[in-house]
Amino acid sequence: MHNGPVSKGTDQGGPNSGGADGAPRGGAVPARPAATVMLLRSTEGGSLEVLLMRRVRSMGFAPGAYVFPGGGVDARDADGGVPWTGPSPEEWARTLGTDVPMARALVCAAVRETFEETGVLLASEPEHADEEAITLDTTSEDWERDRLGLIDRSRSFTEVLSRRGLVLRSEWLRAWSRWITPEAEPRRYDTWFFTAELPPGQSPRDVGGEADLIRWIDPARVTAEWEAGRMPMLPPTVASCADLATCRTLRGVREAQRDIVPIEPVVREVNGEIRVIAPNGVDYPLPRPGALP
């Protein structure tokens, strides 16, 4: 789970990056690469909803916070053998501003973590790659064994997809933003945010063990819920929902023009309160020590 990424997998290795230039500066801890996915759907009336998951209160990091599904890059996410349709890793590298192995790893991590934490799989059989996707039922016992195998790293994502004759649908993902944890933090992540529409026939499930509530909500309501203290969340989550709210519909999200540049907030004291200040000048209260993007 994310925003920033703190689920299983965040400490699994893979390339590290640091500040906005990709290298740690001064005494800053290198930022671990990660991916998070904003799952979207449309209501019967056509309005937009985004999936948020509430972290269990026993978690050491951001307990009770609402987050998007996601997590850190696993070393095997960069495996060149993963079955794939849509934009190539080379195209994704240009979009995300990374090298090709990292782009492949980020896309795979986004899809893998979403499946691990919600049971939603952004994949299909190859013959449906250019058609409306078939409905996948990932609730069976054999699928659950695969999901748990991904979590404990006894199975790789490439293995699971290949054995089932499925392809990762990279065209279902859309790059949205990139947030880097402030340098002052002892645990840092370099997180790429994606959007994805809920595939036909699939439904998210509370399967990850790190969430006690799954909630679909109009992103236009999130800021008010956060300000009222009813939905605690980290700054990138609030900011991302506010961005989604301007799009209003799934079509608006598809048509939104996004420039993927690193957003690295700083931590400062403002009127006696510790705040997280984004490059655009918007500041957020610090949720708790160490609970940053």
VODOKOL-695634 format. One record per residue (C-alpha): y, x, z; residue in one letter; residue number from 1. Coordinates in nm, 3 decimals. Each point is the difference from the previous one (the first is absolute). Last residue first. Layout:
# VODOKOL-695634
r py: Y&px: X&pz: Z&aa: a&i: NUM
...
***
This chain:
# VODOKOL-695634
r py: 1.011&px: 0.519&pz: 0.078&aa: p&i: 293
r py: 0.084&px: 0.028&pz: 0.372&aa: l&i: 292
r py: -0.176&px: -0.084&pz: 0.324&aa: a&i: 291
r py: 0.007&px: 0.343&pz: 0.166&aa: g&i: 290
r py: 0.222&px: -0.104&pz: 0.289&aa: p&i: 289
r py: 0.045&px: -0.377&pz: -0.006&aa: r&i: 288
r py: 0.142&px: -0.262&pz: -0.238&aa: p&i: 287
r py: 0.309&px: 0.208&pz: -0.091&aa: l&i: 286
r py: 0.265&px: -0.252&pz: -0.093&aa: p&i: 285
r py: 0.082&px: -0.014&pz: -0.370&aa: y&i: 284
r py: 0.290&px: 0.136&pz: -0.202&aa: d&i: 283
r py: 0.118&px: -0.078&pz: -0.350&aa: v&i: 282
r py: 0.205&px: 0.290&pz: -0.137&aa: g&i: 281
r py: -0.161&px: 0.014&pz: -0.345&aa: n&i: 280
r py: -0.182&px: 0.321&pz: 0.102&aa: p&i: 279
r py: -0.181&px: -0.190&pz: 0.279&aa: a&i: 278
r py: 0.105&px: 0.036&pz: 0.364&aa: i&i: 277
r py: -0.258&px: -0.035&pz: 0.277&aa: v&i: 276
r py: 0.187&px: -0.075&pz: 0.323&aa: r&i: 275
r py: -0.002&px: 0.130&pz: 0.357&aa: i&i: 274
r py: 0.246&px: -0.205&pz: 0.205&aa: e&i: 273
r py: 0.306&px: 0.131&pz: 0.183&aa: g&i: 272
r py: 0.246&px: -0.134&pz: -0.252&aa: n&i: 271
r py: -0.202&px: 0.155&pz: -0.284&aa: v&i: 270
r py: -0.234&px: 0.289&pz: 0.083&aa: e&i: 269
r py: -0.161&px: 0.143&pz: -0.308&aa: r&i: 268
r py: -0.339&px: 0.014&pz: -0.175&aa: v&i: 267
r py: 0.004&px: 0.073&pz: -0.373&aa: v&i: 266
r py: -0.150&px: -0.199&pz: -0.283&aa: p&i: 265
r py: -0.184&px: 0.152&pz: -0.297&aa: e&i: 264
r py: -0.013&px: -0.220&pz: -0.307&aa: i&i: 263
r py: -0.167&px: 0.193&pz: -0.281&aa: p&i: 262
r py: 0.075&px: -0.134&pz: -0.350&aa: v&i: 261
r py: -0.203&px: -0.256&pz: -0.192&aa: i&i: 260
r py: 0.253&px: -0.185&pz: -0.216&aa: d&i: 259
r py: -0.099&px: -0.366&pz: -0.016&aa: r&i: 258
r py: 0.110&px: -0.258&pz: -0.255&aa: q&i: 257
r py: -0.120&px: -0.343&pz: 0.105&aa: a&i: 256
r py: -0.169&px: -0.201&pz: -0.276&aa: e&i: 255
r py: -0.340&px: -0.028&pz: 0.165&aa: r&i: 254
r py: 0.161&px: -0.080&pz: 0.336&aa: v&i: 253
r py: 0.214&px: -0.273&pz: -0.157&aa: g&i: 252
r py: -0.307&px: -0.145&pz: -0.166&aa: r&i: 251
r py: -0.173&px: -0.015&pz: 0.335&aa: l&i: 250
r py: 0.299&px: -0.194&pz: 0.132&aa: t&i: 249
r py: 0.315&px: 0.046&pz: 0.216&aa: r&i: 248
r py: 0.079&px: 0.354&pz: -0.123&aa: c&i: 247
r py: 0.273&px: 0.051&pz: 0.262&aa: t&i: 246
r py: -0.257&px: -0.073&pz: 0.272&aa: a&i: 245
r py: -0.215&px: 0.290&pz: -0.117&aa: l&i: 244
r py: 0.278&px: 0.244&pz: 0.085&aa: d&i: 243
r py: 0.040&px: -0.153&pz: 0.347&aa: a&i: 242
r py: -0.377&px: 0.025&pz: 0.048&aa: c&i: 241
r py: 0.012&px: 0.368&pz: -0.090&aa: s&i: 240
r py: 0.287&px: 0.066&pz: 0.242&aa: a&i: 239
r py: -0.178&px: -0.167&pz: 0.292&aa: v&i: 238
r py: -0.326&px: 0.185&pz: -0.071&aa: t&i: 237
r py: 0.180&px: 0.331&pz: -0.050&aa: p&i: 236
r py: 0.179&px: -0.045&pz: 0.336&aa: p&i: 235
r py: -0.309&px: -0.056&pz: 0.218&aa: l&i: 234
r py: -0.103&px: -0.344&pz: 0.117&aa: m&i: 233
r py: 0.035&px: -0.243&pz: 0.289&aa: p&i: 232
r py: -0.033&px: -0.363&pz: -0.112&aa: m&i: 231
r py: 0.137&px: -0.244&pz: 0.259&aa: r&i: 230
r py: 0.277&px: 0.230&pz: 0.116&aa: g&i: 229
r py: 0.278&px: -0.221&pz: -0.134&aa: a&i: 228
r py: 0.109&px: 0.278&pz: -0.237&aa: e&i: 227
r py: -0.356&px: 0.026&pz: -0.134&aa: w&i: 226
r py: -0.033&px: -0.373&pz: -0.061&aa: e&i: 225
r py: 0.342&px: -0.004&pz: -0.169&aa: a&i: 224
r py: -0.095&px: 0.297&pz: -0.219&aa: t&i: 223
r py: -0.337&px: -0.152&pz: -0.092&aa: v&i: 222
r py: 0.110&px: -0.342&pz: -0.124&aa: r&i: 221
r py: 0.093&px: 0.110&pz: -0.354&aa: a&i: 220
r py: -0.339&px: 0.171&pz: -0.022&aa: p&i: 219
r py: -0.164&px: -0.345&pz: -0.002&aa: d&i: 218
r py: -0.297&px: 0.043&pz: 0.230&aa: i&i: 217
r py: -0.377&px: 0.037&pz: -0.018&aa: w&i: 216
r py: -0.141&px: 0.105&pz: 0.337&aa: r&i: 215
r py: -0.307&px: 0.190&pz: 0.110&aa: i&i: 214
r py: -0.045&px: 0.028&pz: 0.377&aa: l&i: 213
r py: -0.194&px: 0.220&pz: 0.243&aa: d&i: 212
r py: 0.019&px: 0.315&pz: -0.210&aa: a&i: 211
r py: -0.165&px: 0.340&pz: 0.050&aa: e&i: 210
r py: -0.357&px: -0.129&pz: -0.026&aa: g&i: 209
r py: 0.006&px: 0.027&pz: -0.379&aa: g&i: 208
r py: -0.160&px: -0.330&pz: -0.092&aa: v&i: 207
r py: 0.269&px: -0.266&pz: 0.031&aa: d&i: 206
r py: -0.062&px: -0.151&pz: -0.341&aa: r&i: 205
r py: 0.214&px: -0.015&pz: -0.312&aa: p&i: 204
r py: -0.093&px: -0.257&pz: -0.266&aa: s&i: 203
r py: -0.133&px: 0.053&pz: -0.351&aa: q&i: 202
r py: -0.041&px: -0.266&pz: -0.270&aa: g&i: 201
r py: 0.267&px: 0.136&pz: -0.233&aa: p&i: 200
r py: 0.129&px: 0.343&pz: 0.106&aa: p&i: 199
r py: 0.284&px: 0.005&pz: 0.258&aa: l&i: 198
r py: 0.297&px: 0.155&pz: -0.177&aa: e&i: 197
r py: 0.060&px: 0.367&pz: 0.065&aa: a&i: 196
r py: 0.308&px: 0.189&pz: 0.120&aa: t&i: 195
r py: 0.004&px: 0.371&pz: 0.074&aa: f&i: 194
r py: 0.162&px: 0.219&pz: 0.267&aa: f&i: 193
r py: -0.039&px: 0.379&pz: -0.011&aa: w&i: 192
r py: -0.008&px: 0.160&pz: 0.343&aa: t&i: 191
r py: 0.083&px: 0.356&pz: 0.099&aa: d&i: 190
r py: -0.115&px: 0.004&pz: 0.359&aa: y&i: 189
r py: 0.109&px: 0.179&pz: 0.318&aa: r&i: 188
r py: -0.134&px: 0.037&pz: 0.353&aa: r&i: 187
r py: 0.218&px: 0.211&pz: 0.230&aa: p&i: 186
r py: 0.319&px: -0.181&pz: -0.113&aa: e&i: 185
r py: 0.326&px: 0.189&pz: -0.035&aa: a&i: 184
r py: -0.040&px: 0.037&pz: -0.376&aa: e&i: 183
r py: 0.034&px: -0.373&pz: -0.061&aa: p&i: 182
r py: -0.310&px: -0.163&pz: -0.153&aa: t&i: 181
r py: 0.008&px: -0.017&pz: -0.380&aa: i&i: 180
r py: 0.025&px: -0.327&pz: -0.191&aa: w&i: 179
r py: -0.082&px: -0.057&pz: -0.367&aa: r&i: 178
r py: 0.068&px: -0.321&pz: -0.188&aa: s&i: 177
r py: -0.143&px: -0.275&pz: -0.223&aa: w&i: 176
r py: -0.271&px: 0.124&pz: -0.234&aa: a&i: 175
r py: -0.182&px: -0.294&pz: -0.155&aa: r&i: 174
r py: -0.374&px: -0.047&pz: 0.033&aa: l&i: 173
r py: -0.211&px: -0.241&pz: -0.203&aa: w&i: 172
r py: 0.010&px: 0.241&pz: -0.293&aa: e&i: 171
r py: -0.203&px: 0.245&pz: 0.210&aa: s&i: 170
r py: -0.300&px: -0.230&pz: -0.027&aa: r&i: 169
r py: -0.278&px: 0.211&pz: 0.150&aa: l&i: 168
r py: -0.314&px: -0.056&pz: -0.207&aa: v&i: 167
r py: -0.327&px: -0.159&pz: 0.105&aa: l&i: 166
r py: -0.360&px: 0.074&pz: -0.095&aa: g&i: 165
r py: -0.124&px: -0.051&pz: 0.356&aa: r&i: 164
r py: -0.130&px: 0.354&pz: 0.040&aa: r&i: 163
r py: 0.317&px: 0.137&pz: -0.159&aa: s&i: 162
r py: 0.235&px: -0.190&pz: 0.232&aa: l&i: 161
r py: -0.177&px: 0.103&pz: 0.320&aa: v&i: 160
r py: -0.056&px: 0.362&pz: -0.106&aa: e&i: 159
r py: 0.361&px: 0.051&pz: -0.108&aa: t&i: 158
r py: 0.120&px: -0.147&pz: 0.330&aa: f&i: 157
r py: -0.208&px: 0.253&pz: 0.190&aa: s&i: 156
r py: -0.265&px: -0.087&pz: 0.253&aa: r&i: 155
r py: -0.077&px: 0.146&pz: 0.344&aa: s&i: 154
r py: 0.378&px: 0.012&pz: 0.057&aa: r&i: 153
r py: -0.017&px: -0.213&pz: 0.317&aa: d&i: 152
r py: 0.240&px: -0.252&pz: -0.155&aa: i&i: 151
r py: -0.153&px: 0.021&pz: -0.347&aa: l&i: 150
r py: -0.346&px: -0.060&pz: 0.142&aa: g&i: 149
r py: 0.134&px: -0.301&pz: 0.190&aa: l&i: 148
r py: 0.121&px: -0.149&pz: -0.327&aa: r&i: 147
r py: -0.328&px: 0.081&pz: -0.176&aa: d&i: 146
r py: -0.203&px: -0.162&pz: 0.276&aa: r&i: 145
r py: 0.228&px: -0.303&pz: -0.015&aa: e&i: 144
r py: -0.059&px: -0.025&pz: -0.375&aa: w&i: 143
r py: -0.374&px: -0.004&pz: 0.065&aa: d&i: 142
r py: 0.040&px: -0.270&pz: 0.266&aa: e&i: 141
r py: 0.202&px: -0.230&pz: -0.227&aa: s&i: 140
r py: 0.374&px: -0.063&pz: 0.042&aa: t&i: 139
r py: 0.118&px: 0.194&pz: -0.304&aa: t&i: 138
r py: -0.033&px: -0.294&pz: -0.238&aa: d&i: 137
r py: 0.176&px: 0.116&pz: -0.315&aa: l&i: 136
r py: 0.166&px: -0.256&pz: -0.225&aa: t&i: 135
r py: 0.020&px: 0.115&pz: -0.357&aa: i&i: 134
r py: 0.329&px: 0.137&pz: -0.116&aa: a&i: 133
r py: 0.198&px: -0.177&pz: -0.269&aa: e&i: 132
r py: -0.053&px: 0.210&pz: -0.309&aa: e&i: 131
r py: 0.073&px: 0.356&pz: -0.110&aa: d&i: 130
r py: -0.218&px: 0.171&pz: 0.262&aa: a&i: 129
r py: -0.253&px: -0.281&pz: 0.002&aa: h&i: 128
r py: -0.263&px: 0.196&pz: -0.190&aa: e&i: 127
r py: 0.037&px: 0.283&pz: 0.252&aa: p&i: 126
r py: -0.110&px: -0.209&pz: 0.301&aa: e&i: 125
r py: 0.278&px: -0.046&pz: 0.253&aa: s&i: 124
r py: 0.211&px: 0.188&pz: 0.255&aa: a&i: 123
r py: 0.289&px: -0.053&pz: 0.239&aa: l&i: 122
r py: -0.226&px: -0.080&pz: 0.295&aa: l&i: 121
r py: 0.116&px: -0.225&pz: 0.285&aa: v&i: 120
r py: -0.220&px: 0.046&pz: 0.310&aa: g&i: 119
r py: 0.316&px: 0.030&pz: 0.211&aa: t&i: 118
r py: -0.006&px: 0.340&pz: 0.173&aa: e&i: 117
r py: -0.260&px: 0.195&pz: -0.196&aa: e&i: 116
r py: 0.089&px: -0.168&pz: -0.330&aa: f&i: 115
r py: 0.370&px: 0.076&pz: 0.037&aa: t&i: 114
r py: -0.086&px: 0.354&pz: 0.107&aa: e&i: 113
r py: -0.208&px: 0.059&pz: -0.315&aa: r&i: 112
r py: 0.259&px: -0.142&pz: -0.241&aa: v&i: 111
r py: 0.295&px: 0.196&pz: 0.141&aa: a&i: 110
r py: -0.211&px: 0.312&pz: 0.053&aa: a&i: 109
r py: -0.115&px: -0.010&pz: -0.362&aa: c&i: 108
r py: 0.357&px: -0.028&pz: -0.126&aa: v&i: 107
r py: 0.116&px: 0.278&pz: 0.232&aa: l&i: 106
r py: -0.288&px: 0.231&pz: -0.090&aa: a&i: 105
r py: 0.053&px: -0.040&pz: -0.375&aa: r&i: 104
r py: 0.371&px: 0.074&pz: 0.040&aa: a&i: 103
r py: -0.081&px: 0.301&pz: 0.220&aa: m&i: 102
r py: -0.241&px: 0.142&pz: -0.257&aa: p&i: 101
r py: 0.256&px: -0.057&pz: -0.282&aa: v&i: 100
r py: 0.301&px: 0.168&pz: 0.162&aa: d&i: 99
r py: 0.260&px: -0.216&pz: 0.167&aa: t&i: 98
r py: 0.314&px: -0.195&pz: -0.086&aa: g&i: 97
r py: -0.159&px: -0.341&pz: 0.045&aa: l&i: 96
r py: 0.070&px: -0.130&pz: -0.351&aa: t&i: 95
r py: -0.069&px: 0.331&pz: -0.176&aa: r&i: 94
r py: -0.320&px: 0.053&pz: 0.199&aa: a&i: 93
r py: -0.102&px: -0.360&pz: -0.071&aa: w&i: 92
r py: 0.015&px: 0.069&pz: -0.371&aa: e&i: 91
r py: -0.218&px: 0.310&pz: 0.040&aa: e&i: 90
r py: -0.239&px: -0.193&pz: 0.226&aa: p&i: 89
r py: -0.038&px: -0.246&pz: -0.288&aa: s&i: 88
r py: 0.163&px: -0.342&pz: -0.006&aa: p&i: 87
r py: -0.258&px: -0.278&pz: -0.009&aa: g&i: 86
r py: -0.374&px: 0.044&pz: 0.048&aa: t&i: 85
r py: -0.200&px: 0.230&pz: 0.228&aa: w&i: 84
r py: -0.352&px: 0.098&pz: 0.102&aa: p&i: 83
r py: 0.040&px: 0.279&pz: 0.262&aa: v&i: 82
r py: -0.129&px: 0.331&pz: -0.135&aa: g&i: 81
r py: 0.316&px: 0.206&pz: 0.043&aa: g&i: 80
r py: -0.040&px: 0.004&pz: 0.378&aa: d&i: 79
r py: 0.349&px: 0.012&pz: 0.154&aa: a&i: 78
r py: -0.094&px: -0.269&pz: 0.252&aa: d&i: 77
r py: -0.272&px: 0.237&pz: 0.121&aa: r&i: 76
r py: 0.247&px: 0.194&pz: 0.218&aa: a&i: 75
r py: 0.095&px: -0.324&pz: 0.178&aa: d&i: 74
r py: 0.361&px: -0.113&pz: -0.030&aa: v&i: 73
r py: 0.142&px: -0.171&pz: 0.305&aa: g&i: 72
r py: 0.022&px: -0.368&pz: 0.070&aa: g&i: 71
r py: 0.079&px: -0.346&pz: -0.128&aa: g&i: 70
r py: 0.019&px: -0.368&pz: 0.081&aa: p&i: 69
r py: 0.357&px: -0.115&pz: 0.066&aa: f&i: 68
r py: 0.130&px: 0.001&pz: 0.355&aa: v&i: 67
r py: 0.106&px: -0.229&pz: 0.285&aa: y&i: 66
r py: 0.036&px: 0.188&pz: 0.328&aa: a&i: 65
r py: -0.196&px: -0.101&pz: 0.312&aa: g&i: 64
r py: -0.078&px: 0.358&pz: 0.094&aa: p&i: 63
r py: 0.208&px: 0.252&pz: -0.199&aa: a&i: 62
r py: -0.234&px: 0.297&pz: 0.052&aa: f&i: 61
r py: -0.240&px: 0.013&pz: 0.296&aa: g&i: 60
r py: -0.174&px: -0.318&pz: -0.107&aa: m&i: 59
r py: -0.099&px: -0.232&pz: 0.287&aa: s&i: 58
r py: 0.254&px: -0.260&pz: -0.110&aa: r&i: 57
r py: -0.193&px: -0.076&pz: -0.317&aa: v&i: 56
r py: 0.205&px: 0.056&pz: -0.316&aa: r&i: 55
r py: 0.137&px: -0.311&pz: -0.163&aa: r&i: 54
r py: -0.074&px: -0.029&pz: -0.372&aa: m&i: 53
r py: 0.254&px: -0.106&pz: -0.261&aa: l&i: 52
r py: -0.075&px: -0.157&pz: -0.339&aa: l&i: 51
r py: 0.292&px: -0.089&pz: -0.225&aa: v&i: 50
r py: 0.105&px: -0.343&pz: -0.127&aa: e&i: 49
r py: 0.214&px: -0.097&pz: -0.298&aa: l&i: 48
r py: 0.112&px: -0.348&pz: -0.097&aa: s&i: 47
r py: -0.160&px: -0.193&pz: -0.285&aa: g&i: 46
r py: -0.028&px: -0.338&pz: 0.168&aa: g&i: 45
r py: -0.375&px: 0.031&pz: 0.025&aa: e&i: 44
r py: 0.057&px: 0.332&pz: 0.173&aa: t&i: 43
r py: -0.013&px: 0.329&pz: -0.188&aa: s&i: 42
r py: -0.187&px: 0.306&pz: 0.121&aa: r&i: 41
r py: 0.077&px: 0.358&pz: 0.093&aa: l&i: 40
r py: -0.186&px: 0.292&pz: 0.156&aa: l&i: 39
r py: 0.244&px: 0.275&pz: 0.098&aa: m&i: 38
r py: -0.213&px: 0.313&pz: -0.026&aa: v&i: 37
r py: 0.028&px: 0.325&pz: 0.193&aa: t&i: 36
r py: -0.067&px: 0.358&pz: -0.108&aa: a&i: 35
r py: -0.014&px: 0.329&pz: 0.185&aa: a&i: 34
r py: 0.085&px: 0.369&pz: -0.033&aa: p&i: 33
r py: 0.025&px: 0.197&pz: 0.327&aa: r&i: 32
r py: 0.345&px: 0.130&pz: 0.093&aa: a&i: 31
r py: 0.018&px: 0.363&pz: 0.107&aa: p&i: 30
r py: 0.133&px: 0.040&pz: 0.358&aa: v&i: 29
r py: 0.364&px: 0.108&pz: -0.002&aa: a&i: 28
r py: 0.084&px: 0.345&pz: 0.134&aa: g&i: 27
r py: 0.228&px: 0.096&pz: -0.284&aa: g&i: 26
r py: -0.074&px: -0.211&pz: -0.303&aa: r&i: 25
r py: -0.345&px: -0.117&pz: -0.105&aa: p&i: 24
r py: -0.052&px: -0.008&pz: -0.376&aa: a&i: 23
r py: -0.013&px: -0.292&pz: -0.245&aa: g&i: 22
r py: 0.368&px: 0.001&pz: -0.094&aa: d&i: 21
r py: 0.061&px: -0.321&pz: 0.197&aa: a&i: 20
r py: -0.134&px: 0.173&pz: 0.309&aa: g&i: 19
r py: -0.358&px: 0.100&pz: 0.059&aa: g&i: 18
r py: -0.311&px: -0.045&pz: -0.207&aa: s&i: 17
r py: -0.362&px: 0.034&pz: 0.088&aa: n&i: 16
r py: -0.294&px: -0.003&pz: -0.234&aa: p&i: 15
r py: -0.320&px: -0.166&pz: 0.125&aa: g&i: 14
r py: -0.116&px: -0.011&pz: 0.359&aa: g&i: 13
r py: -0.172&px: -0.287&pz: 0.175&aa: q&i: 12
r py: 0.260&px: -0.049&pz: 0.269&aa: d&i: 11
r py: 0.157&px: -0.311&pz: -0.148&aa: t&i: 10
r py: -0.342&px: -0.132&pz: -0.088&aa: g&i: 9
r py: -0.038&px: -0.244&pz: 0.282&aa: k&i: 8
r py: 0.327&px: -0.184&pz: 0.026&aa: s&i: 7
r py: 0.338&px: 0.142&pz: 0.087&aa: v&i: 6
r py: 0.207&px: -0.032&pz: -0.311&aa: p&i: 5
r py: 0.365&px: -0.056&pz: 0.062&aa: g&i: 4
r py: 0.057&px: -0.276&pz: -0.092&aa: n&i: 3
r py: -0.363&px: -0.026&pz: 0.008&aa: h&i: 2
r py: -0.344&px: -0.101&pz: 0.070&aa: m&i: 1
***
